[in-house]
Amino acid sequence: MRSLVGAAACLLAAALLAPAAAQPKYGPGVSDSEIRVGQTQPLSGPASAYGTQGRIATAFWKMANEKGGVNGRKVAMIVLDDAYSPPKTVEQTRRLVENDHVLAVVNSVGTPTNTAVHKYMNLKKVPQLLISTGASKWNDPVNFPWTTSFYPSYEMEAQVYARYLLQNQPDAKVAILYQNDDMGKDYVHGFKAGLGDKAKAMIVAEASYEVTDPTVDSQVISLKASGATVFFNIATPKFAAQAIRKTYDLGWKPVHLLASVSSSIGAVLQPVGPEKAVGLITAMSYKTPGDPTWDNDAGMKAYLDFMKAYYPDGQPADTSNIFGYSANQLLLELLRRCGSELTRENLMKQATNLSGMQMPMLLPGVTVTTTPKDFNPFRKLQLARFDGTSWNLFGSIISAQ
């Protein structure tokens, strides 16, 4: 009799414990029906060309929610305008975290803007996830374990250009235009590191600009006067376009290296005049719409179908749209992998344990890899040259290692 009573007690205890063990774990912004996330974007201001990433995010989650969302939950993406102004970023990010109680802030644009909330997000232990900037500071798991990027490292990209010059134009004279912030300085640092002992001899001029400057015309004039045969254009879209146009107008014909942050055909090269951009060289990690190489590619077809159906006013060739689309695809996968444990801690765990993940719009051979000790998502790039219509890949995939 005692054994039967004991067995019954054990079964009752197991029955009571089983539902508790199966209960989902939710963090802020999560319920049985919704996952709330947010981002800040320059929908206005000097870097408003990047604001299209916010519109892509809204369109992507409209599509994803119509298809069932994430494990039966709809995703509410809250997009706030920070005008690429760090004080405004602080205000809007605090609103997302403290008023909207989002699970995470995802794919916000800009080095200075994300820097303004870097410490705040980590002190609050809120994921600052897949941010759209490649500054080296985002890869700091020890001091900032709640921040990851979704952009190739600026330093790595600059080293790719340096290797190209050392192999093909070792006697080049290089002039550099850069934005005077962490983004621009990371590119310059990586470029000099890539050139190594030859940096002092090869770099003949440098000029910086502030994001509040009206133009960079005077900087380009002074760089041309240096006698440089290579122009490394490290500028955000508005200023990159000005530099391309001024270089053309001056009749200066250097080898023109363009930082990938401004390689968008739709947002930069078409407005400035494609004929003025012929011959530009950039580094790429993604497939380019319009390149016949991808005419029958499933990932490209899905992207173009999405743009036509959910963001018809957007330009498929705009690199911000490609990266925004890909970042939200990755967020969707990370949320799926969280299963019923939709907490900030588990989301970060998933985001920092990606092994050779292939994504539809990335070039073959370019994958996403992160570890708890290394948050840098991209390790490989490929060079491309603009022919007046599209970017043409050349050479082979180049590893950062």
N, C-alpha and C positions, 0 to 999 in steps of 0.2 A: 504494500500500500504506500509506504513511504517513497519507494522508487517511482511509483506512478505519479504521486504528488510532485516529487522532484522533477520528473520529466515534464509534467504539465507546466510547472513554474518556469522551466527553461524555455519551453515553447512560447509561453506568454511573453517572457523577457525578449526573446528573439523577435517576436511579432511587433513589440513596442519599439525595438531598436531599429528594425529594418526601414520603416518609413523615414525615420530621422536621418539615417545614413544616406538615403536616396534623395533627401531634400536638396534642391539646387542652392548654390551659394551665389548671392548677388552683391555687387558693389554699388556705389552711387550711380544713379542714372539707369538702373536695370530693374525691370519688373518681368512678370510672366509674359507680357505682351510687347514690351518696348526696350530698346537699348538707345540711350541718349548720348551722343558724342557731339563734338563741336570743333570749330577751327576759326582762326582769324585770317583774313585775306585783304590784300590791297585792292579793294573794289574801286577805290578812288586814289588820287595822289600820284606822285612821280613814278611809281612802279605799278600802275594800274593794269599794265599788260599782263602781269602775273595773276590778276584777279579772276581770270577765266578759270583758274583751278577751283575756286569756290563754286562757280556755276557748274563745273563738271561734277563736283561732289554732290550738289543738289540733284542734278540729273541722274547720276549713277544710282543714288539710293532710291530715287523714284522708280527706276527700272528694277532694282533688286527687290524692293518691297512689293512690287507688282508680281514678282516671281516667288513670293513667299518669305522674303526677308532672310533672317538668320535663325535657323532652328525654330521656325515658327514665330519669331519675334520681328517686329518692324524696327527699322533703324531710323531714328530722328537725327538728322544731321543739321546742326545749327551753325550757320555761317555768318560771322560778324565782320564788318569793315573796320580795319585799323589804319587805312590810308598809308601804310608803310611808315607809320610814325610810332616809334617805341613807346612813348607815353600812352598813346591810344591803345597799343597792344596790351599794355599792362591793365588798362581799364577794362578792355573787352575780355581778356583772359580771366580776370577776376570775376567778371560777370558769369562766364561759362562755368567756372569752378564753384563759386559761392552762391550764385543765384539759380543757375540752371542745373547744377549738380551733375555735370556730365561724367561719364565713366572715364573718358580720356579726351585730350585735345589732340587732334590728328591732322597732319599734313599742312600745318600753318606755314606760310611763305615768309622767307627773309632771314638773313643772318642777324642784322641789328634788331629786328623785331623779336625774334626768338631768344636772342641774348637777353633782352629786357625782362623776360619772364623765366629764364633758365633756372635761377636759384629758387624762385618762388615755387615753380612746379615740382622741383625735387624736394623742397622742404615740406610741401603739402603731400608728397608721394602720389602725385597724379601723373599718369603717363603723358609725356610730351612726345607723341609717337609719330614716326614716319615724316618728320618735318622736312619741308622742301628747301633744303640748303645743304651744301656739302662742306661746310667749315669743319676743320679738324677738331674743334672743341666738343662736337657732339659725340665723338668716340671716346668717352671717358667713363667707363663702367664703375670705376672705384668712387669717384667724387660725384658723378651725376648718373646714377643707375636708372633714372626714370626718363631719360631722353635718348631717342634714336632718330636717325635721319633716313630719308629715302632719296638720296641723290649721290652720285659719284663724288668722292672726295676731291675738293678743289686742288689740293696739293698733288694728288695722284694724277689728275688730269693734266696739270701743268708739267709734271714730269714726263708725260707721254709726248707733249710738244717738244720738250727739251731733247728727248732721245731722238725724235725725228730730225731735229736740226743737227745734232751731233753726227748723225748717220748720213745726212744728205747735204747739209750746208755748214760744215764745221767752221768756216771762216765768216759766217754771217755776222752782221752788225744789227743788234736788236734794240728797238725802241718799245717801251712798255707804257701803256695807259691803264691805270687801275683806279677802282673806286676805293676811296680812303676809309675802309672799314675792314672788319675781320675777313670778309669775303675776298676783297681785293688783295689784302696782305697775304692770305693763305696761298692764292695763286702765285704771287710773286715769290714767296718763300719756296714753294714747291718747284717753281721754274729754276730758281737759282740752285737749289739742291740737285736738280736733275742735270744741270750744266756742270756742276762740280767746280773743278779748278779753272774751267774756261769761262765761268760766269763773268768775272771782272773784265776780261778782254772782249767778250761778245756783247755784253749789254752796254750800249753807248748812251742811252737816255731813258729817264723815267719821268712820268708826269702823273699826278693824281688829281682827282676831282671829288667834290662833295655831292651828295645826292640832291642837295638843295641848289646846286649851280644851274643856271639857265642853259648853258651849252658847254661843250668841250672843244669848241673850234680853236681857241687859242692854244690849248694843249697839243692838239694835232699838228698845228702849224709849227710849234717848237720842236716836236718830235721829228717831223719831216726835215727840219733844218739840221738835225744831228747827222744826217747822211746815212741813216739806218736802211738796211736792205730787207729787214723783217720787222713787221709791226704786230705786237702781241696786244690785242684789244680785249682788255679785261673790264667789261662794262655791263651794266644791266641794260635791258632793251632800249629805253629811250636814248641813252647816251651812246650805246653801241651803234644805233642807227645814225646818230649824228656823226660819229667818228667814221663810219663807212662812207657816208655822203661827202664829208669834208675831204677825206683821203682821195676820193674820186675827183672831186672838184679841183683839188690842188695838182692833179696829174701825177700824184705820187703812186708808184706801182711796186710796193714792197710785197714780199710774201706775207699775206695777211692771216694771222692766226686769230680766230675768234673763240672766246670762251663759250662753252656749251650753254651757259645760262642765257645767252642771247642768240642762239643758233636757230631760233624759230623762223621758218619760212613765212608763215602767216603773220606773225606779230612784228617781225623785224625786217626781213629781207624784201618782202613784197611791198610794204609801205615805203621803204627807202628807194626802191627801184631795183629789181633783180639784176639788171645790167650793170649796176654799180657794185654788185657783190660777187660777180663771177670770179672764181679762183680762190675764194675764201676757204680756209681749212679749219675744221673743228674736230672734236672727239665725240663719239656717239656711243650710246649703250642701247638704243632703241631702233626699231624699224621706222622708216619714213614713209608716210602716205604719199602716193604718187610715184614711188619708185617701182618700176615694173617687176623688180625682183620679188615683190610680195603680192603680186596680183592674185595668186591662187593660195595665199597663206590664210589659214583658218583664223588665226588671231587677228590679222589685219581686217579680214572680212567682218568679224564680230565687232571690232572697234568702229569701222565705218558704218555698219548697220546701227550701232548704238548712237553715234553722232547724228545720223539722219533722223532717227526716231525720237531721240530724247534731248538733243542739243543742236537743232538745225541751224541756229544762228552762230554756232561755234565753228572754228576753222580746224578741220582735222589735222592739218599740217603744223599747227601751233604746238610746239614741244611742251608747253605748259599743260595743254589738254592731254597729251599722251602720258605725261608723268602723273597728272592728277587722276586720270582714268586708272593707271596701273597701281597707284598708291591705294585707291579705294578698292580695287580688286584684292590687293594684299590684305587690307583691313578686313574685308569680308571673309577671307580665308582664316585670318587670325581669330576672328570672333567665332567662326565655326569650330576651330580647334579648341576653343575654350570650353565647348560643350555646355554643361549646366553649371560650370564654375565661372560665372561671368564677373570676376573680380578684377580690380586693377592689378593685383599681384600676378594673377594667372595670365592676364593679357600681356604683361611685360615678359613673363616667362616664355610665352609663345613667340613673341616678337624677337627675342634674343636667342632663339634656338632654331634657326632656319638653316638647312643644309642643302646647298646647291639647288635652290628652288627655281624652277623654270617658269617664266611668266610670258603670256601670249605676245606682248608687244616689245619684249627685249630681243636683241639680236641673238642668233644662235651662238652658243658658247658663253653668253653673258648671263649669269645667274645671280640669285640673291642668297648670300650666306651671312649669318650672324652667329656669334657665340656669346656666352655670358662674359667673356673676357675681351671680345672684339665686336663692337657694334657696327663697324663699317660694312654696309650692305653690298657694295660693288667692288670687285677686284680686277675687272677687265674692261677695256674700251677698244674702239676701233676708229681710225681716222677716216674723215670723209672730206670731199672737195665739192664746192657748189658750182654747178654748170650753168646757172641762170634760171634753171627750172627746179632742180632737185639736188639733194646731197648724194654724191656717189662715193660709196665706200671704196677704200683702197688699202693695200697692205693686209696684214693679218691682225687678228685679235691680239691686243697687247696686255699682258698681265702686269699688275701692280707689284707683284712679288719679284 
